[in-house]
C-alpha cells in the first residue's frame, strides 16, 4: 500500500510539474528562434535565467511573443493601463539586468 501511494504521489508530482517545465524556457526558445546574430545558445540561456528571476510566467509568455513581433512591445509601452505600465517597468528591469549579465 505504501508503494502504491508513493508511486501515485510521484506520478501526480510529475504531471503537475511537466507543464511548468515546458513553459519555463519560452524566452530562451524565442531568443534562439529569432534571426539575431547575437542569439547564441549561451546568451539565450543566460537571458532565460534572468527572465526566471525577474518576470512571472505570464510576463515571460507575453515577452516571448515580442521576439517575433516587436511592434507588440511598442503597443504595450504606449498603453495607458496601470497593468501594462507595471509589465513595461518589469520588462525594462529585466532588459537592463540581462544586458549587464549576458554579454
Backbone as ProteinMPNN parsed JSONL, in Angstrom:
{"seq_chain_A": "XXXXXXXXXXXXXXXXXXXXXXXXXXXXXXXXXXXXXXXXXXXXXXXXXXXXXXXXXXXXXXXXXXXXXXXXXXXXXXXXXXXXXXXXXXXXXXXXXXXXXXX", "coords_chain_A": {"N_chain_A": [[0.821, -1.19, 0.0], [1.953, 1.233, 0.797], [3.862, 1.539, -1.183], [2.253, 1.87, -3.454], [1.005, 4.326, -2.856], [3.232, 5.994, -2.846], [4.093, 5.794, -5.52], [1.822, 6.847, -6.782], [1.865, 9.45, -5.751], [4.286, 10.388, -6.829], [3.692, 10.236, -9.575], [1.624, 12.099, -9.754], [3.006, 14.395, -8.988], [4.843, 14.664, -11.086], [3.127, 15.09, -13.264], [2.042, 17.55, -12.59], [4.225, 19.214, -12.562], [5.356, 19.041, -15.085], [3.975, 20.689, -17.139], [4.784, 23.251, -16.304], [7.554, 23.093, -16.558], [7.724, 22.847, -19.302], [6.878, 25.353, -20.123], [8.785, 26.911, -19.012], [11.033, 27.721, -20.433], [10.417, 29.597, -22.391], [11.303, 32.164, -23.174], [13.967, 31.635, -23.818], [13.619, 29.858, -25.979], [12.301, 31.55, -27.804], [14.265, 33.447, -28.161], [16.333, 31.915, -29.346], [15.03, 31.243, -31.703], [14.857, 33.615, -32.99], [16.071, 35.854, -35.55], [18.414, 37.048, -34.91], [21.855, 37.687, -34.936], [23.422, 37.632, -32.651], [22.173, 35.852, -31.002], [23.04, 33.416, -29.379], [23.286, 30.05, -28.07], [24.294, 30.05, -25.446], [23.985, 32.767, -24.659], [21.192, 33.082, -24.926], [20.342, 31.217, -23.039], [21.302, 32.432, -20.73], [19.787, 34.801, -20.762], [17.264, 33.683, -20.397], [17.582, 32.755, -17.794], [17.78, 35.174, -16.383], [15.244, 36.142, -16.93], [13.713, 34.251, -15.553], [14.276, 35.019, -12.973], [13.251, 37.594, -12.805], [10.804, 38.005, -14.111], [7.338, 37.073, -14.204], [5.703, 33.929, -15.033], [3.591, 34.509, -16.747], [4.354, 37.053, -17.65], [6.669, 36.305, -19.036], [5.59, 34.771, -21.083], [4.228, 36.721, -22.551], [6.358, 38.479, -23.22], [8.004, 36.768, -24.701], [6.63, 36.565, -27.084], [7.193, 38.971, -28.212], [9.648, 38.735, -29.433], [9.218, 37.769, -31.988], [7.389, 39.579, -32.882], [8.0, 42.568, -32.521], [6.596, 44.954, -32.538], [4.43, 44.672, -30.861], [5.458, 45.088, -28.342], [5.86, 47.821, -28.384], [3.215, 48.663, -28.602], [2.238, 47.877, -26.087], [3.873, 49.468, -24.488], [2.928, 52.016, -25.088], [0.42, 51.92, -24.081], [-2.158, 52.957, -21.806], [-2.874, 51.716, -19.498], [-2.627, 50.75, -16.068], [-1.797, 48.198, -15.47], [-0.415, 47.395, -17.799], [1.61, 49.316, -17.732], [2.971, 48.499, -15.432], [3.917, 45.99, -16.255], [5.598, 46.856, -18.307], [7.527, 48.241, -16.829], [8.649, 46.104, -15.353], [9.658, 44.661, -17.495], [11.56, 46.456, -18.504], [13.396, 46.489, -16.359], [14.171, 43.81, -16.403], [15.376, 43.736, -18.97], [17.554, 45.506, -18.649], [19.047, 44.184, -16.683], [19.567, 41.741, -17.969], [21.089, 42.663, -20.107], [23.345, 43.562, -18.748], [24.323, 41.215, -17.559], [24.471, 39.173, -19.492], [26.467, 39.106, -21.584]], "CA_chain_A": [[0.0, 0.0, 0.0], [2.836, 2.393, 0.852], [4.47, 1.672, -2.502], [1.236, 2.416, -4.346], [0.845, 5.741, -2.542], [4.446, 6.68, -3.282], [4.039, 5.867, -6.988], [0.76, 7.788, -7.13], [2.351, 10.785, -5.426], [5.303, 10.747, -7.833], [3.013, 10.455, -10.857], [0.913, 13.371, -9.642], [4.011, 15.458, -8.968], [5.399, 14.811, -12.434], [2.141, 15.673, -14.161], [1.823, 18.955, -12.264], [5.452, 19.951, -12.829], [5.68, 18.977, -16.511], [3.59, 21.868, -17.906], [5.605, 24.391, -15.894], [8.867, 22.911, -17.169], [7.596, 23.102, -20.733], [6.75, 26.788, -20.307], [9.863, 27.596, -18.308], [12.098, 28.229, -21.304], [9.824, 30.257, -23.549], [12.177, 33.268, -23.598], [15.122, 31.017, -24.463], [13.191, 29.351, -27.289], [12.04, 32.699, -28.674], [15.578, 34.035, -28.437], [17.016, 31.063, -30.318], [14.29, 31.255, -32.967], [14.972, 34.931, -33.622], [17.103, 35.902, -36.586], [19.501, 37.899, -34.44], [23.153, 37.021, -34.994], [23.962, 37.504, -31.296], [21.343, 34.907, -30.243], [23.729, 32.141, -29.197], [22.682, 29.205, -27.031], [24.752, 30.522, -24.135], [23.36, 34.051, -24.355], [19.754, 32.86, -24.746], [20.198, 30.527, -21.757], [21.516, 33.464, -19.715], [18.611, 35.676, -20.792], [16.18, 32.929, -19.767], [17.842, 32.763, -16.353], [17.401, 36.493, -15.876], [13.782, 36.195, -17.008], [13.184, 33.438, -14.455], [14.469, 35.754, -11.724], [12.651, 38.931, -12.793], [9.488, 38.053, -14.738], [6.427, 35.966, -13.919], [5.472, 33.076, -16.208], [2.724, 35.259, -17.655], [5.202, 38.077, -18.276], [7.557, 35.638, -19.986], [4.783, 34.375, -22.241], [3.996, 37.945, -23.321], [7.628, 38.984, -23.738], [8.498, 35.831, -25.722], [5.953, 36.899, -28.347], [7.801, 40.183, -28.763], [10.814, 38.39, -30.254], [8.773, 37.634, -33.379], [6.544, 40.728, -33.222], [8.44, 43.648, -31.634], [5.615, 46.036, -32.504], [3.553, 44.465, -29.708], [6.106, 45.737, -27.199], [5.566, 49.253, -28.517], [1.798, 48.825, -28.281], [2.119, 47.805, -24.637], [4.552, 50.637, -23.923], [2.092, 53.191, -25.303], [-0.858, 51.716, -23.399], [-2.364, 53.818, -20.646], [-3.366, 50.951, -18.349], [-1.664, 50.561, -14.977], [-1.274, 46.824, -15.596], [0.596, 47.414, -18.862], [2.737, 50.116, -17.231], [3.722, 47.662, -14.488], [4.646, 45.0, -17.057], [6.679, 47.553, -19.005], [8.572, 48.504, -15.83], [9.33, 44.824, -15.095], [10.393, 44.33, -18.715], [12.733, 47.327, -18.543], [14.344, 45.988, -15.358], [14.678, 42.548, -16.971], [16.276, 44.047, -20.088], [18.791, 46.106, -18.135], [19.814, 43.148, -15.995], [20.04, 40.797, -18.987], [22.166, 43.326, -20.852], [24.539, 43.621, -17.889], [24.833, 39.882, -17.197], [24.513, 38.195, -20.602], [27.307, 39.637, -22.678]], "C_chain_A": [[0.869, 1.258, 0.0], [3.479, 2.633, -0.513], [3.491, 2.294, -3.488], [1.072, 3.921, -4.118], [2.048, 6.555, -2.998], [4.455, 6.857, -4.802], [2.978, 6.872, -7.424], [1.2, 9.228, -6.866], [3.368, 11.26, -6.451], [4.651, 11.057, -9.175], [2.269, 11.78, -10.85], [1.893, 14.534, -9.67], [4.567, 15.72, -10.351], [4.391, 15.489, -13.348], [1.869, 17.138, -13.834], [3.05, 19.802, -12.544], [5.739, 20.029, -14.325], [5.222, 20.198, -17.299], [4.422, 23.093, -17.555], [6.978, 24.292, -16.543], [8.816, 23.221, -18.657], [7.515, 24.604, -21.014], [7.961, 27.554, -19.794], [10.914, 28.195, -19.224], [11.549, 28.947, -22.529], [10.661, 31.432, -24.057], [13.38, 32.701, -24.348], [14.754, 30.523, -25.863], [12.944, 30.492, -28.273], [13.344, 33.369, -29.085], [16.31, 33.231, -29.517], [16.344, 31.087, -31.689], [14.405, 32.589, -33.697], [16.108, 34.909, -34.64], [18.282, 36.791, -36.195], [20.815, 37.115, -34.401], [23.721, 36.762, -33.596], [23.198, 36.486, -30.447], [22.003, 33.528, -30.184], [23.026, 31.338, -28.105], [23.043, 29.719, -25.633], [24.054, 31.824, -23.746], [21.854, 33.883, -24.113], [19.468, 32.139, -23.435], [20.35, 31.531, -20.614], [20.298, 34.382, -19.625], [17.424, 34.981, -20.142], [16.357, 32.907, -18.251], [17.458, 34.086, -15.716], [15.876, 36.629, -15.881], [13.151, 35.41, -15.862], [13.253, 34.188, -13.128], [13.666, 37.053, -11.655], [11.232, 38.999, -13.338], [8.635, 36.86, -14.301], [6.3, 35.104, -15.173], [4.588, 33.789, -17.227], [3.489, 36.351, -18.385], [6.074, 37.449, -19.355], [6.808, 35.228, -21.244], [4.54, 35.578, -23.145], [5.282, 38.413, -23.995], [8.183, 38.071, -24.828], [7.874, 36.13, -27.081], [6.58, 38.113, -29.01], [9.033, 39.894, -29.61], [10.413, 38.291, -31.723], [7.909, 38.811, -33.824], [6.876, 41.9, -32.292], [7.443, 44.806, -31.537], [4.677, 45.909, -31.301], [4.141, 45.066, -28.43], [5.811, 47.234, -27.216], [4.104, 49.543, -28.174], [1.6, 48.823, -26.769], [2.728, 49.05, -23.983], [3.667, 51.882, -24.016], [0.733, 53.087, -24.606], [-0.954, 52.606, -22.165], [-2.85, 53.038, -19.424], [-2.25, 50.755, -17.316], [-1.02, 49.183, -15.065], [-0.167, 46.763, -16.662], [1.818, 48.211, -18.447], [3.61, 49.291, -16.288], [4.523, 46.601, -15.232], [5.816, 45.675, -17.763], [7.84, 47.844, -18.05], [9.35, 47.226, -15.517], [10.178, 44.416, -16.299], [11.665, 45.175, -18.831], [13.803, 46.836, -17.568], [14.983, 44.688, -15.837], [15.709, 42.838, -18.062], [17.605, 44.62, -19.626], [19.67, 45.064, -17.455], [20.381, 42.136, -16.991], [21.194, 41.393, -19.789], [23.457, 43.347, -20.041], [25.158, 42.241, -17.671], [25.114, 38.963, -18.38], [25.294, 38.705, -21.796], [27.947, 38.555, -23.47]], "O_chain_A": [[0.572, 2.227, -0.699], [3.625, 3.775, -0.95], [3.873, 3.159, -4.276], [1.009, 4.695, -5.073], [1.897, 7.678, -3.48], [4.783, 7.93, -5.308], [3.212, 7.663, -8.338], [0.934, 10.119, -7.673], [3.319, 12.408, -6.891], [5.015, 12.029, -9.836], [2.287, 12.507, -11.844], [1.63, 15.551, -10.311], [4.744, 16.873, -10.745], [4.757, 16.37, -14.126], [1.498, 17.9, -14.727], [2.921, 21.01, -12.746], [6.321, 21.014, -14.78], [6.014, 20.722, -18.082], [4.732, 23.896, -18.435], [7.511, 25.291, -17.026], [9.756, 23.791, -19.21], [8.026, 25.073, -22.031], [8.134, 28.729, -20.117], [11.628, 29.108, -18.811], [12.162, 28.905, -23.596], [10.716, 31.665, -25.265], [13.767, 33.225, -25.393], [15.497, 30.746, -26.819], [13.333, 30.408, -29.438], [13.498, 33.805, -30.226], [16.836, 33.795, -30.477], [17.013, 30.966, -32.716], [14.088, 32.683, -34.883], [16.988, 34.05, -34.591], [19.05, 37.23, -37.051], [20.861, 35.999, -33.884], [24.427, 35.775, -33.388], [23.544, 36.279, -29.284], [21.571, 32.594, -30.859], [22.263, 31.89, -27.313], [22.186, 29.806, -24.754], [23.584, 31.96, -22.617], [21.307, 34.484, -23.188], [18.461, 32.417, -22.785], [19.601, 31.478, -19.638], [19.837, 34.701, -18.529], [16.658, 35.613, -19.415], [15.382, 33.028, -17.51], [16.877, 34.114, -14.631], [15.293, 37.171, -14.942], [12.168, 35.854, -15.268], [12.393, 34.015, -12.264], [13.422, 37.564, -10.562], [10.518, 39.962, -13.057], [9.156, 35.771, -14.06], [6.739, 35.503, -16.251], [4.814, 33.682, -18.433], [3.304, 36.557, -19.585], [6.202, 37.989, -20.453], [7.34, 35.331, -22.349], [4.635, 35.467, -24.367], [5.295, 38.707, -25.19], [8.778, 38.559, -25.789], [8.523, 35.965, -28.113], [6.508, 38.268, -30.229], [9.424, 40.727, -30.427], [11.178, 38.683, -32.604], [7.718, 39.017, -35.023], [6.111, 42.193, -31.373], [7.451, 45.552, -30.558], [4.188, 46.912, -30.782], [3.404, 45.501, -27.545], [5.544, 47.833, -26.174], [3.797, 50.548, -27.533], [0.88, 49.665, -26.232], [2.163, 49.609, -23.043], [3.667, 52.71, -23.106], [-0.015, 54.063, -24.553], [0.059, 52.959, -21.561], [-3.204, 53.645, -18.413], [-1.079, 50.614, -17.668], [0.164, 49.025, -14.768], [0.881, 46.154, -16.447], [2.944, 47.831, -18.769], [4.838, 49.371, -16.339], [5.675, 46.336, -14.888], [6.913, 45.118, -17.81], [9.004, 47.706, -18.426], [10.578, 47.258, -15.424], [11.28, 43.892, -16.142], [12.721, 44.667, -19.21], [14.982, 46.775, -17.917], [16.189, 44.49, -15.692], [16.789, 42.248, -18.072], [18.66, 44.262, -20.151], [20.888, 45.06, -17.629], [21.535, 41.724, -16.875], [22.159, 40.7, -20.109], [24.542, 43.167, -20.594], [26.38, 42.113, -17.606], [25.934, 38.052, -18.262], [24.779, 38.717, -22.914], [28.68, 38.835, -24.418]]}, "name": "protein", "num_of_chains": 1, "seq": "XXXXXXXXXXXXXXXXXXXXXXXXXXXXXXXXXXXXXXXXXXXXXXXXXXXXXXXXXXXXXXXXXXXXXXXXXXXXXXXXXXXXXXXXXXXXXXXXXXXXXXX"}
